[in-house]
Amino acid sequence: MSDSAALTEIGFREIRKNFGALCLFEGISFVCPAGKYMCMLGPSGCGKTTLIKMVAGLTDPDSGDILVGSVRVNDMPPQTRGVGYAFQNYALYPHLTVAENLAFPLKAPMRRRQFAAGDIERRVAEVAAVFQIDGLLHRGVGQLSGGQQQRVALGRSIICNPQVLLLDEPVAHLDARLRYDMRAELKQLHRRIGTTTIHVTHDQQEALAIADVIAVIKDGLLQQLGEPLQLYHEPATAFVAGFVGDPPMSLLRAALVADQGRPALAVQGTTLSLPDELAAQAAAAPSRDVMVGFRPRHVALATGGGAGAMAATIYTHEIIGRQLQLMLAIGDDLLRYRTDQPMKVAVGDRMHVALTFEGARLFDATTGRALARG
């Protein structure tokens, strides 16, 4: 991989896109830094795949600029953009062998005179070795497992040394164990070749495990752009708080009140004093209506009638790894609690919980934006 390929950023500038009456994007802008592995993370239908198809030239924006490096590529044919694309459904040619599928981009009409037969054979062998499929080159793709087909699709996407690599849900069709293994392989591949990569996914665990930087998108809007730990510890919106992390934050609706002259939260009739940092955030709140985000480690069981104890009802319970997770209903909101200790519980059981605010976050209930730190 050339140094120029490793140093190509991908930019989206004021992108607008409508599908009939549906306005998908209305001026979205952000940059995937050069040489980084970005995950576009968000629920199905938020526009992630549409954005990478714009980079590849498979879909056109209604307005705005798609930039590869400093070059606006909107009007360039797909084959001249220096982009490799691995489709979600692999898009392999079933009548061709693994070697023929890998070689296909090098033999395409626009490159037919660029590569001699010996050069193609060498490049196929190199890419097959990278993905450990060199022993499968003479097989038909119908004889391959899902993981092997994924490797062939990824190999085909990089065989032309693209400046940019686009991966559309690349492990979605694999079983849980293969997804775990393939995530590690994708990260190792990026370390070896250095190509600026955008990986589309709806799986926040996948994004946290692989990405150098994550763009969280919801309903065509960029919610937050940042490194995985930044999104985990400092979510910019309530959506990011409730979507990113294993587990994500639980969100409780609350009202800001005064308690002996200090800002406090009223949650389902219980008044909770705020520590200094959150009190400073509360002072800048545009209204009394807020949401507060908690991780399970901030939730403890309490004795009824104790200071700050809130009544809750078990909504669901399940074993996750070695821990018991309870989803506790407090009014119309759900709060996660996890414990290593065995407990006999049933849906509908009543209990009391106490909350600690270390690491908690406050959000405006109307906009969903995090309240500024004081």
Secondary structure as UniProt FT lines:
FT   HELIX           3..6
FT   STRAND          10..19
FT   TURN            20..21
FT   STRAND          22..32
FT   TURN            34..35
FT   STRAND          37..41
FT   TURN            44..45
FT   HELIX           48..56
FT   STRAND          63..68
FT   TURN            69..70
FT   STRAND          71..72
FT   TURN            74..75
FT   HELIX           78..80
FT   STRAND          83..86
FT   TURN            88..89
FT   TURN            94..95
FT   HELIX           98..107
FT   HELIX           109..111
FT   TURN            112..114
FT   HELIX           117..130
FT   TURN            131..132
FT   HELIX           134..136
FT   TURN            137..138
FT   HELIX           141..143
FT   HELIX           146..158
FT   TURN            159..160
FT   STRAND          164..168
FT   TURN            170..173
FT   HELIX           176..193
FT   STRAND          196..201
FT   HELIX           204..210
FT   STRAND          213..218
FT   TURN            219..220
FT   STRAND          221..226
FT   HELIX           228..233
FT   HELIX           238..243
FT   STRAND          250..259
FT   TURN            260..261
FT   STRAND          262..267
FT   TURN            268..269
FT   STRAND          270..273
FT   HELIX           276..283
FT   STRAND          289..294
FT   HELIX           296..298
FT   STRAND          299..302
FT   TURN            304..305
FT   TURN            307..308
FT   STRAND          310..320
FT   TURN            321..322
FT   STRAND          323..330
FT   TURN            331..332
FT   STRAND          333..339
FT   TURN            347..348
FT   STRAND          350..355
FT   TURN            358..359
FT   STRAND          361..364
FT   TURN            365..367
FT   STRAND          369..370
//
